[in-house]
């Protein structure tokens, strides 16, 4: 599914967080959103899964303004793993993942056998199948993150939104989660802090700075020393990944 932001402004408590953001994500692309802290990455994503409403402009999925459809209909096509996913109920991991089927009538209705199969497959994809009967509250931060990824996958979205999906994950699971998302073949938009991971997994990278789209393009376009200096205030050397052929950064001195 194609995603379009058209002249999107977001204002929270009198502070403009996003300014005149216009961008397009083509169907099936894996797009990374990067930028320094406070640049508006999470705000950009929240507009897509309707946790925030733009002050002006709109967001469209497959040409349809998402403000014109129901929250449930939007949830059938857009799933999100958010930074602030909290759950204080003593659910098992499998029960948490099952809530991803609610938009499709699961748990309370629908084809329960199919829902169970989808949830089991999602847990396996997220390498969390062995956690299925554990209390969610007993899990480590990384284990919880993998269960929440499984919940998003169980939603069977056509657009997957990942806000800092590698938080709390060890190196192996950082790679496995992003690789699993890429293999889905659906549109993925992920806010990432690790620029090297972004270069390895993303078809396109968007750089936000002070709430505006500063630049965008392929990893070869965006992963550059001038972008590091201007938007991240850090130096670095750009090398080529020996197998993937994508740019990678060896970080250097802080730029003053």
C-alpha positions as CSV (number, residue, x, y, z in Angstrom):
1,X,0.0,0.0,0.0
2,X,1.2,3.5,-0.9
3,X,1.4,6.0,2.0
4,X,1.3,9.8,1.4
5,X,1.8,12.7,3.8
6,X,0.5,15.9,2.2
7,X,1.4,19.3,3.8
8,X,1.3,17.8,7.3
9,X,1.6,20.1,10.3
10,X,1.4,18.8,13.9
11,X,1.1,21.1,16.9
12,X,1.1,19.9,20.5
13,X,0.5,22.2,23.4
14,X,1.3,25.2,21.3
15,X,4.5,23.8,19.9
16,X,4.8,23.0,16.2
17,X,6.3,19.5,16.0
18,X,6.0,18.8,12.3
19,X,6.1,21.5,9.6
20,X,4.8,21.2,6.1
21,X,5.8,17.5,5.7
22,X,5.1,16.1,2.2
23,X,6.4,12.7,1.3
24,X,5.4,9.4,-0.4
25,X,6.2,5.8,0.4
26,X,5.6,3.4,-2.4
27,X,3.9,0.1,-1.9
28,X,6.2,-2.6,-0.6
29,X,9.1,-0.3,0.3
30,X,11.0,-0.5,3.6
31,X,11.5,3.1,4.6
32,X,13.6,4.3,7.5
33,X,12.9,7.6,9.3
34,X,16.0,8.9,11.0
35,X,17.0,12.2,12.8
36,X,18.3,13.5,16.1
37,X,16.2,13.3,19.2
38,X,13.2,15.7,19.1
39,X,13.2,15.9,15.3
40,X,9.6,14.5,15.0
41,X,10.1,10.9,14.0
42,X,7.6,9.4,16.4
43,X,5.1,12.2,15.7
44,X,5.3,11.5,12.0
45,X,4.5,7.8,12.6
46,X,1.7,8.6,15.1
47,X,-0.2,10.4,12.4
48,X,-0.2,7.3,10.3
49,X,-1.7,5.0,12.9
50,X,-4.0,7.9,14.1
51,X,-2.6,8.4,17.6
52,X,-2.3,12.0,16.5
53,X,-4.4,14.2,14.1
54,X,-2.5,16.7,12.0
55,X,-3.3,20.4,12.6
56,X,-3.4,20.8,8.9
57,X,-2.7,18.5,5.9
58,X,-3.6,14.9,5.8
59,X,-2.2,11.3,5.6
60,X,-3.5,9.0,2.9
61,X,-3.2,5.2,2.4
62,X,-3.8,4.0,-1.1
63,X,-5.1,7.4,-1.9
64,X,-7.7,7.5,0.9
65,X,-7.4,10.1,3.6
66,X,-7.3,8.0,6.8
67,X,-9.3,10.6,8.7
68,X,-12.3,9.6,6.6
69,X,-12.4,6.0,7.7
70,X,-13.0,4.3,11.0
71,X,-10.3,3.6,13.5
72,X,-11.1,-0.1,13.1
73,X,-10.8,0.0,9.3
74,X,-7.5,1.8,9.6
75,X,-6.3,-0.8,12.1
76,X,-7.1,-3.5,9.5
77,X,-4.5,-2.0,7.1
78,X,-2.0,-0.3,9.4
79,X,-0.4,-2.0,12.4
80,X,2.1,-0.2,14.8
81,X,4.8,-1.2,17.2
82,X,5.0,2.0,19.4
83,X,7.7,3.2,21.8
84,X,5.2,3.6,24.6
85,X,3.6,0.1,24.3
86,X,2.7,-0.7,27.9
87,X,0.5,-3.5,29.3
88,X,-0.2,-3.9,33.0
89,X,-2.6,-6.8,32.8
90,X,-1.3,-10.3,33.6
91,X,-1.8,-11.7,30.1
92,X,0.3,-14.5,28.7
93,X,2.4,-13.6,25.7
94,X,0.0,-15.6,23.4
95,X,-3.0,-13.6,24.8
96,X,-1.2,-10.3,24.1
97,X,-0.5,-11.4,20.5
98,X,-4.2,-12.4,20.1
99,X,-5.3,-8.8,20.7
100,X,-3.7,-8.1,17.3
101,X,-6.7,-9.9,15.8
102,X,-9.3,-7.6,17.3
103,X,-9.5,-5.4,14.2
104,X,-10.5,-8.5,12.2
105,X,-13.1,-9.7,14.7
106,X,-10.7,-12.2,16.4
107,X,-11.0,-13.2,20.1
108,X,-14.6,-12.0,20.1
109,X,-15.6,-13.5,16.8
110,X,-14.4,-14.6,13.4
111,X,-12.6,-17.7,12.5
112,X,-10.9,-18.6,15.8
113,X,-8.8,-21.5,14.4
114,X,-7.4,-19.2,11.7
115,X,-6.7,-16.5,14.3
116,X,-4.8,-19.0,16.4
117,X,-2.8,-20.1,13.4
118,X,-1.9,-16.5,12.5
119,X,-0.9,-15.7,16.1
120,X,1.3,-18.9,16.3
121,X,3.0,-17.9,13.0
122,X,3.5,-14.4,14.2
123,X,5.2,-15.6,17.5
124,X,7.4,-17.8,15.4
125,X,8.4,-15.0,13.1
126,X,9.3,-12.8,16.1
127,X,11.3,-15.7,17.7
128,X,8.9,-15.6,20.6
129,X,7.0,-18.9,20.3
130,X,8.8,-20.3,23.3
131,X,7.4,-17.4,25.4
132,X,3.7,-18.0,24.5
133,X,2.6,-19.2,27.9
134,X,4.8,-16.9,30.0
135,X,3.2,-13.9,31.7
136,X,3.9,-10.8,29.7
137,X,4.8,-9.0,33.0
138,X,7.5,-11.6,33.7
139,X,9.4,-11.0,30.5
140,X,12.5,-9.0,30.0
141,X,12.4,-5.8,27.9
142,X,13.8,-7.6,24.8
143,X,11.3,-10.5,25.2
144,X,8.4,-8.0,25.6
145,X,9.5,-6.2,22.4
146,X,9.5,-9.4,20.4
147,X,6.0,-10.3,21.7
148,X,4.8,-6.8,20.7
149,X,6.3,-7.3,17.3
150,X,4.4,-10.5,17.0
151,X,1.2,-8.7,18.0
152,X,1.7,-6.2,15.2
153,X,2.3,-9.0,12.7
154,X,-0.8,-10.9,13.9
155,X,-2.8,-7.9,12.7
156,X,-1.9,-8.9,9.2
157,X,-1.3,-5.3,8.2
158,X,-0.6,-4.0,4.7
159,X,1.4,-1.2,6.3
160,X,3.6,-1.9,9.3
161,X,4.8,1.0,11.4
162,X,7.8,0.4,13.7
163,X,8.8,3.1,16.2
164,X,12.3,2.2,17.4
165,X,11.7,-1.5,17.0
166,X,15.3,-2.5,18.1
167,X,14.9,-1.0,21.5
168,X,15.9,-3.5,24.2
169,X,16.9,-6.1,21.7
170,X,20.3,-7.8,21.6
171,X,22.3,-7.7,18.3
172,X,20.9,-11.0,16.9
173,X,17.3,-10.0,17.5
174,X,17.8,-6.5,16.1
175,X,18.8,-8.1,12.8
176,X,16.2,-10.8,12.9
177,X,13.3,-8.5,13.6
178,X,14.2,-6.1,10.8
179,X,14.9,-9.0,8.4
180,X,11.5,-10.5,9.2
181,X,9.8,-7.2,8.6
182,X,11.5,-6.8,5.2
183,X,10.6,-10.4,4.2
184,X,6.9,-9.6,4.6
185,X,6.9,-7.7,1.3
186,X,4.5,-5.1,2.7
187,X,5.1,-1.4,3.2
188,X,7.2,-0.8,6.3
189,X,8.0,2.6,7.8
190,X,10.4,2.4,10.7
191,X,11.9,5.1,13.0
192,X,15.5,4.0,13.6
193,X,18.4,5.5,15.6
194,X,21.0,3.1,14.2
195,X,22.1,4.6,10.8
196,X,24.0,1.5,9.8
197,X,21.0,-0.8,10.3
198,X,18.9,1.8,8.3
199,X,21.4,1.6,5.5
200,X,21.3,-2.2,5.5
201,X,17.6,-2.8,5.6
202,X,15.9,0.3,4.1
203,X,15.1,1.0,0.4
204,X,14.7,4.7,1.2
205,X,15.8,6.8,4.2
206,X,14.0,10.0,5.3
207,X,16.0,12.5,7.5
208,X,13.9,14.7,9.8
209,X,15.4,17.8,11.4
210,X,13.5,20.2,13.6
211,X,10.2,18.8,12.4
212,X,10.9,19.2,8.7
213,X,11.9,16.7,6.0
214,X,15.6,17.7,5.5
215,X,16.5,15.1,2.8
216,X,15.5,11.7,1.5
217,X,16.8,9.1,-0.9
218,X,18.5,5.7,-1.1
219,X,21.1,4.8,1.6
220,X,23.8,5.8,-0.9
221,X,22.1,9.2,-1.2
222,X,21.6,9.9,2.5
223,X,24.5,8.1,4.3
224,X,27.1,10.8,3.7
225,X,29.5,12.8,5.8
226,X,27.8,16.2,5.1
227,X,24.4,14.7,6.3
228,X,26.1,13.4,9.5
229,X,27.7,16.8,10.2
230,X,24.7,18.9,9.4
231,X,21.9,16.9,11.0
232,X,23.6,14.7,13.6
233,X,26.6,16.9,14.6
234,X,29.0,14.0,14.3
235,X,31.8,13.1,12.0
236,X,32.4,9.8,10.4
237,X,34.0,7.8,7.6
238,X,31.8,6.1,5.0
239,X,32.8,2.6,4.0
240,X,31.1,0.0,1.9
241,X,29.6,-3.2,3.4
242,X,31.7,-6.0,1.9
243,X,28.7,-8.3,1.2
244,X,25.7,-6.0,0.8
245,X,27.4,-3.1,-0.9
246,X,25.6,-0.5,1.2
247,X,27.3,2.4,2.9
248,X,28.2,2.0,6.6
249,X,29.5,4.6,9.0
250,X,32.6,4.4,11.2
251,X,31.9,7.3,13.6
252,X,34.5,9.8,14.4
253,X,34.9,13.0,16.4
254,X,31.9,15.2,17.4
255,X,31.5,18.1,15.2
256,X,31.4,21.5,16.9
